[in-house]
């Protein structure tokens, strides 16, 4: 009866699509639901990867030091697990630059996992081409010392659904004022960048919306974008519930997530900039704007569970290399 009631109350927001994190439990560092299986794999496969190097490849930028922070953080966590002979962080637009990092490695096998949010322009076109791969058909090549294997971006992995739900559940749990709303009385929006350069950027967000909506946890689940319709700035009018949780589908807490989206949600630009300059959160949870009580989470890429997703991508790449 409960699930029927929830299903009946669920709104299909056109052109928005809406999501759900209520089923996720535990603290911020809780492992994914498949965590037990992953830990088993770590134990079983330590010997298998003892001769291999994992390279966590980020975009990077010289404009915002927070852009690279998740790459360093997740690489350190995976290094701590001692599954690979070495775990390296590398970037496309900043040091250590990926070509230099690869040139320094002499291990027999090198697995490159793109820490990108979608199978977009850089992760599937520019970077593979520059590194000697052709996505998605030719993702391995040999160098003088090593066999290199290029994986799919983390953001398109199925486990990202659990990461999004964990992010959404955590922000409401952490800031329940005046009291934590029920998911059945809440709309979940996944906020993406949106770009006409590569349709996969949008599709990654919309796919997550479909997967989460199918779980019937929230009253509604939708996708909104900075530069494509449906726009983040218009989301208040499209959402029917009083409570709204917004999860930025970004790889880091860079300028888009920290400054641009809070302004698009209705926070004055001056106030956002002042808070950012002072090192304070640029959005206060929850904040009421346009008649909606809005919770805004950190970006998905900063969620600790991403270390598990990177690991799954590396294991998947190894299986494909072995023909399994």
N, C-alpha and C positions, 0 to 999 in steps of 0.2 A: 504493500500500500504506500509506504514511504517513497519508494522509487517511482511509483506511478504518479504520485502527487508532484514530485520534483520534476518529472518529465513533462507533466501537463503545464507546469508553471514556467517552463523554459522558453525564452524568447529567441526567435530567430531574427537577428537584427540585420536588415539589409540596408546598405551594403556591408555592414559590419559582420564580423564573425566572433563569437565569444567563448571563454575558457573556464577551467576549474581545478583548484588545488586542495580541496578539503580532505581528500583521502590521504594526504601526506602527513606523516607524524614524525615526531622526534626533533632533535635539536639541529642547529645549522650544519653540524658535521655528521649528521646521520648519513649512512651510506644509501645508495640506491637500493630499490627492492631486490635487485639482482646482486647486491653486495656480497652475499654469502657465496654465490657462484663465482664472482670475481675473485674473492680471496682464495678460493680453491684453485682457480686458474693460476693465480700468482704463484702458489706453492708448486703446482704441477709444472709450470713453464719457466721457473727460474733457470733451470739448466738449459732449456731450449734457447733462451736469450742471453746466456752468459757471455757470448761472443759478439753481441749486437749492441749498437748505439741507437738510442731514440733521440730524434731531433724534434723539439716542439717549435713549430715555425709560426711566428706571428707577423702581422703587417708592420707594426711599429710606426713611430712618427717622432720628429724632433720638436713638435709643437706642444705635446702634453705627456709628461712622464708617467701619468697613470695609465696610458694606453698599453704600455709594455708590462705593467705590474702583474696581471694575471698569468702571463707566459712564464715569468720568473718564478712566481708562486707555485704554479702547477708543476713546473719542471723540478723544483726543489722537493716537492712532495713525492713525485715519482722517483726521484733519485734516492730518497729516504727508504723506499720500498726495496731497493737493491734487486730489481728484476733484470735490469739491463746492465751491461758492463759500464755504460756511461749514459747520462741523460744531459743533452745540451739544449740551451735556448738559442734561437736564432731568429733573425728578422729580415724583412724585405726592405724596409725604409730606414733602418737605423742599425747601429752596431750592437752586438756582433752580427755582421751581415751574413746571410745564409751561404752564399758561395764561399766565403772565407772559412766558415765553420766546416763545411763539407770538405774543403781542401785540406783541413787539418786532421781529418779522421782517417785512420788506417785500419779500422776494424773490418772483419769480413762482410758484415751486413749492417746496413744503416736504414732505419725506418723513419721516414719524414712524415709527421702528422701536422697538417695545416690547422692552426688554431684560428679558424675563420668561422663566421657565423652562418655562411651559406656556400653553396657551390656557385659562386659568383665570378665576376670578371677576373679578379686577381688570383683566386685560389684554383680556378680551373682553366684559365687561359694564359695570362701573363707569366705567372711564376712557373708553372709546369714547363712552358715553352723555354723560358730562360734557363731552367735546370736540365733541359734535355729530355723532358717527358712529353707525352701527348695525352691529355685527359679526355675521356676515361679509358682509352684502349691500351695505351702503352705507358705503364706506370712503373717500369723497372728499367734499369740500365747498369752497365758495369763501368767502373773506373779502373785505374791501375791497381788499386788496393782493395776496392770494396764493390759489393753489389748494393745499389741504391734502390729503395722502394718508396714510392710516393703514395700516401693514403688519401682518403676522402676527407673533407673538412669535418670538424667535430660538430658543427651546427646542424648538419643534415642527418646526424645519427638518431635512431629511434629513442635512445635514452634521454634525449633532450626534453622529451615530454615530461619525464619525472623531474628533471632539473627545473623546468618552468614552474611546475606545481609546487616544488619545494620552495622556490623563491617567493611565490605568491602566498603560500601558507605562512611562511616565516614572518613576512612584513606585518601581517595582520596579528599574528601571535605576539610579536614584539611590541606592537603599538595598538592595544585593544581599545583605547579610549574612544568614545565613552564606554563601549563594550564591544567585544569582537563580534562582528556580524556573522550570521550563518551564511554559508556558501549559497544556499538556495535563495537568499535575499541579496545576492551580490553578483555583479557582472565582472568578468575578468577580460581585460584587453591586453593583447600582446602588441607592443609598439616596435615597429621596425623602421628602417631608414626609407626604403623604397627608392628605386632608381629605374630609369628607362634603359640603362646600359646592359642589364642582364636580368631576364625575367625570373631566374632562379632565386634572386635575392628576395623577391616578394613571395614566391612559392614556398620557400622555407618557413615563413611565418604562417601562411595560410594552411600549410600541411599540419602544423602544430595545433592550429585552431580546430581543424577537423578532428584530430585525434583526441583532443581534450573535450571538445563538445560531446563526442560520442560517449564519454564517461558519465554525462548527466550529473555533474557535481554542482556547477554554478547555474544561476538563473539564465545567464547568457555568456557566451565566449566570442570574442571578436578580434579582428586584426585592424590596426590603425597604423598610419605611416606619416613620416615627416614630409616626404616629397611626392607622395601619390595619394589618390583617393582610395578609401576613406581617410581623411586627414585627422591627425591627433587633435588639432585645434577645434574640430567640429564634433568630437566624440561625446561631449556632454549632452547634446540634443538627441543623439541617436540612442543613448542608453536609457532604459526605462527604470532601472532600479536606483534607489537612493545611494547604495554603496557601490563603489567602483575600485577595483584593484588593477593597477597598470604595471606590467612587467616589461622592461625594455629588453628587446631581443638583440642585444649588442654584446660584443666580446669583451668590452672593458667599460669602466666608468669614466669615459672620456668626455669631451665637451658636449657631444650630442646628448648623452645620457644625463650629465650633471647640470648642463645649462640650458640647452635648446628645448628639450622635452618639458622640463618644469615650466618654462615660459609658455610653451604651446598649450599646456594644461591650465594656464591662467595665472601663474605667479608673475608678479611684476619683474621685468628684466633687471631693473636697478637693484631690487632686493636679492634676486638670485646671484647677481654679480658680487654684491657686498658679502653675502654669506660665503660664496666660493672663495673670495679673497681672504676672508677671515678663517678659512679652513673648517667652516661649519656645513652641515647638510643643507643643500639648496632647496630641499622640499621637506616640510614638516608633516609627519604622518599622525593622524589623517588631517587633511586640509579640505575645507569646504569651498567649492568653486562651482558657480552656475547651478546651485541647488544639489550638487552631488558631494558626498563625503568620499574623498579620494585617498587611497593608499598607493604609494609609489615605491617600488622595490629597487634594490641595486640591480645592475645588469646581470644577465644570466652567466656571462663569462667569468664573473668573479665568484660564483658559487663553488664551494670546495668539491662538490660532486663532479665537477668537470674533469678532475684528475682521473676519475674512473672512465669517463667517456673517451679521453685521450688514450687510455690504456686499451679500451675495447677497439678503438680504431687501429692501434698498432697490432693487436692480436689478429684482427680481421685482415689487415694488409699482409701479415705473415702467412695466414691460411691461404690467401689468394696466391701468394708467391709459391707456396708448396703445392698448389693445384688442388686444394681441398675445399 
